[in-house]
Amino acid sequence: MLYREAGDFKSSYSSDNQTFPIRGDRYAYWAALGFAFLVVPFLLNDYWANSVIIPLLIYVIAALGLNILIGYCGQLSLGTGAFMAVGAYATFKLTMAFPEMNLYIVFILSGLITAGVGVLFGLPSLKIKGFYLAVATLAAQFFLIWMFTRVGWFFNHSPTGQIAMPERSVFGVVVSGAAASSVAVYMTCLVFVVFMAWLARNLTRGTVGRTWMSIRDMDIAAEIIGVNPLIAKLTAFAVSSFFVGVAGALMFGVYLGAAEASEVFGINKSFLVLFMVIIGGLGSILGSFLGAAFLVALPILLKLLLVDTLGWPADLARHLEIMVIGALIIVVLIVEPHGMAALWRTIKDKLRLWPFPH
């Protein structure tokens, strides 16, 4: 009886068209934000922060970016890992060149640099699409990773080939380096997640988002009615790469602290983010959150169950973990091909009509 629209009147177009038109959804949204900002920092410990929560927040940003490209614009990409590497290496070079620059600005600039690279590798989308575009972005994945591991300028000719993040502070609080606390890293990632989710939601609901969706649904018809496919596709690649670049900057800058391109940002990273988008739901902001939570939290829970509780060998548990996750992915896609976000929408529709039949 709590989740109802009765008495929730709209007196203007803007109130009817807001992100959460139902009062219960708005309350839940503000409660979740309040819990994340005001409660979680006091409950956080290093294990859960470094194993689950911080990587979850970073992957949410990457999934949001890839969802804009695939889910909203219909342009398939397999180069997410490489674009995350661009953001990471841009952060490294910017912090070395401008040590006094605010780290948040460095992350934003890294995203903008990645956006430029994304536009460059998005040019083939003007002539090819579908599987052929996926192969073109896969070529970007291999080329960029090769460049970051072979060209010494990117890693300052380090003998190990790794890049390391120096200690940096934001408003007097250390957020990167060995001295950074889990709470500081968590709050940094949370601020970027909230900002990026707000940005993605407003972009996809506006004129730009409608342009992307028209290209996704039928590009020829969209061009006939006046949509410029060049601008639509390249803006999708730019915005998507910006999100992914910020995710890579955060992963290197405040989470890992050190990285080597082929190990951290390889092809497995691209497939992982792609699976998050597919499982969560294409063309859904909420789906990016759900898909990232599914593929980040589930392996940790399985490890706790199999290794810590049942005492299984770690290598056997790891193989079984991969099998279970793969099976669950298949089950989710069979039960609901549109992802977990569509399941959530179905549950909400039933709640709105309960106890009456659907």
N, C-alpha and C positions, 0 to 999 in steps of 0.2 A: 504493500500500500504506500510505500515511500516514494517509489519511482513513478511519478505521474505528471501529466501535463495539465491536469485540471486546475484551473485558477491561475495558470502561468500565461497571462495575456501579453501580447506584443502590441505596442502602440506606435511603432515606427519600423521602417524597412530595415534600418541598421540593427535594431534589437532582434528582428526576426531572422536576420542573416548572419548573426554572430556565430562564432565557432562552436559555442555550447548553448544552443537555444533553450534547452531544458534546464530548469533551475537546479535539479539534482546533479546534473553533469557539472555545472559551474561550481557548486559546493564541493564536489569531489575533486575537481581540478585544483581549487585553491587549498583544499585540505592536503592534497598530495604535495603541492609546492611548499606549504608550511612545514610539513613533516620532513621533506627533503632538506630544507634549509635550516630548520630550527631544532629538529630532533635527531636526525641521523648523525650529524657531527659528534654528538655526545655519546652515541652508542657504537661508533665505529672503532674497530680494532684493525691492526695492520694486516692480519690474514685475510679477513673478508674484504678490506679495502683493496688490497693488491691482487687478490685472486678473482673477485667477482665484480665489485661495484665500480671501481675505476675503469677497468677494461670494458665493462658494460656501457658506461657513459660514452667512452670513445667510439665503440662500435656503433652506438646509436647514431652518432653524427655521420659516420661513414655510410651506414645503411640509409640514412635520410638522403645523402647525396646521390647514391646509386639509384634509389627509388625515384628521385626526380628524373633521372636520365631514362631508366627502363620503364618504371611504372607510369609516369606521367607523359613522357615524350616518345616512348616506344623504341628507344635506341639501345640495342644490346651492347654491353661493354664487359670485357674480361680483363681490363687493365687497372682495376681499383687498387691493387697492391702497389703498382708502380706509381700511381698518382699520390698515394699515401707517402711513398718514398720521396717524391718531389717535395711535399710539404715538410717532411722531416729534414731533408738536406738543405732546404731553403732556410729553415729555422737555425740549423747549425751555422750556415754561412752568415746569416744576419746577426746572430749573437756574437760571432767572432768579429765581424766588421763594425758593429755598433753596440758595444758592451753596455752603454748607458740607456739604450732604448727600452721602453716598457715592454715586458714580455708578452702582454696581451696584444700589443700592437704588432710585435714580431709574428705571433700566430696568425693574425689577420693578414699581414703582408705575405706570409707563406701561403695562405689560402689563395690570395690574389695571383701570386706567381704560378701556383698550380693551375689556376683558372686559365691563364695564358697558355700553359702547356696543353691543357685539355682542349682548348679551342684548336690548337695546332693539330692534334691527333684526332680531332673531331671533323676535320675537313673531308675525310673520305666518306662521311655519312651523307654528303651532298650527292654522291653518285651511287653508293651501295647501301644496302640495309640487310637486316636479318642476320643470317649465319655469316655472310661475307663481312659485315661490319664487325661481328664478334671476332673474326680472325684478324681483322685490321687492328682492333684494340689489343688483341693478344700479342701482336707484333710490337705494339707500344710497350706492353709489359716486359717483354724480353729485351727490347732495345734500351729502355730506361734503366733497368736493373743492371744490364751489362755496362752502361755508361757510368753508373754510380760506383761500380766495383772496379773498373779499369782506369778511369780518368782520375789521376791523383789529386787534381785541384779540388774535387768535391769533398774529399776526406782529408785535405791538407797534407797529403803525401804521408799519412800515418803508416808505419810498417805493418800494423795489424789490419789495415783497411777499414777500421771502425771509426765512427764518429761518437764523440762524447759531449754531453750537455754540461756546460759550466753552471755553477750555482748562481741563481738569479732570484731577486726579490721583487714582489709587487706590493706597493703600499707598506713597505717595511716587513712583509711576511715572506719568508723563503718558500718558493713554490717549485724549485727545480734543484737538482743536485742531491748529494747524499744527506744534507741537513734538512731537506724538506720533509715535513710531517705528512702523514696520510690524510689528515683533515684538510690541510692546505691544498694538497693535490686534488682531493675530492671536490672541494669548493670551487677550484678553478675549472675543473671539468664540468661541474654542474652548471656554472654560470654560462659556459659555452653551449651546453646542451639546451638550456632554456632559450637562449638567444637564437640558436640555429633552428630549433623546432618552431619558434615564433616566426622566424624569417621564412622557413619552408612553408608553413601554413598560409601565410599571407601571399606568398608568391603563387602558390598553386591555386588559390581561390580567386586570384585577380585575372587581369587581361593576359598576362604572360602565361599563367597556368592554363587558361583556356586555349591559348595558341598552341602550347605543347600538346594538350590532349587532342586537339583537332588533327595535328600531325600524326599522333599515335593511332587514332581511330581510322582515318583515311586521308593520307597525305595528298592524294591527287585532288579530292574534293576540297580539302582545305586550301590548296593553291588556287583552285578555281574561284573560291569566294574571297580571295584577296590575302590569304596568309602567306607571308614570305617564308618558304621553307629554310632558306639560308640563315635568316635571323633566328628563327624558332629553334632549329637544331643546334646552332652554335651557342646560343644563349643557354640551352639546356646543358650542353657539354661544359660551358664555363661555370654555371652555377653548381652543377654536380661536382666538378673538379674542385671548386672552391671549398665545398663541404668536406670532400674527401681529403683535400690538402690540410685543412685545419685538423681533421682527425689524425692524420699522420704526424702533424706538428705536435699535437698533444701527446700522442703515443711515445714519440721520441723525447719531447721536451720535458714533460712532467711525470711520465709513467716509467719508461724504461731507463732513460738517462744515457743509454749507449745503444748503438744499433749498427748492424751491417746489412746492407740492402738485400742481398740474396737470401739471408737467413730470416730476417724479420718481415720483409715485404715481398716475398716470393709469390708464385702463382697460387699457392695454397691460401694466401690471404685474400686474393681476388675471389676465389671460389667460396670462401667462408662468408664474405660480405654478400655475395650473390645469393647464397642459400638463405641468409637472414632475410633478404628482401622477398624472396619467393615464399618462404614459410610464413613470414609476417603478413604479407599481402601486398601485391603490386598496386601502386596508386593510392597508398594509404600512409598517412603520417603515423598513426597509431601502429600500423603494421611494422614499421621500422623498429619501434620500441619492443613490440612483442617478439619479433624475429630475433633481435639481438639478445633479449633476455633468454629466449629458448636455447640458443646455441652457446651462450656464455655460462649460464647458470647450470644447465643440465649436466655437462661433463663434471663440474665440481660436485654436484649432488651424487652422481653415480660413483665418483671416487670415494666420497665419504661413506657411501653405503657398502661398496665392494671391498675397499682396502681397509678403511678404519673400523668399520663395524663387523664385516664378515671375515676379515683377515686374509683376503685373497692376495696372491702375488701382484705387484704393481704392473708388471708387463702383461700378465693375463687380463687384469682389470682394464688396462688401456685398450687392448684389442676388443674386448667385449663392449667397452664404452663406445668405440667406433661403430660396432655392429648395431647396438641399441639405438644410437642416434640416427644412423641410416634408416633403420626400420621405422622409427618414429616419423622421420621426414616423409617416407613413403605413405605411412598411414594418414598423416595430416593432409598431404596433397590429394589422396584418394577421397577422404571424407569431405574436405572443403578445398577445391582447387584454387580458390581465391584467397586462401591463407587464413591465418588466425584472426585477422581483423574482421573478416566476413563472419566467422563464428561468433565473435563478440557482438557484431551488429545483430545477428540473429537472436542472441540471448537478450539483448536490450529490447528488441521488438516484442519478444515474448513477455518480458517483464512489464512493458508498457500496457499490455492487454490482460495480464494475469488478474483474476483467475478465469477470465473468459477464454473460450477457444480461439485459436489463431485462425 
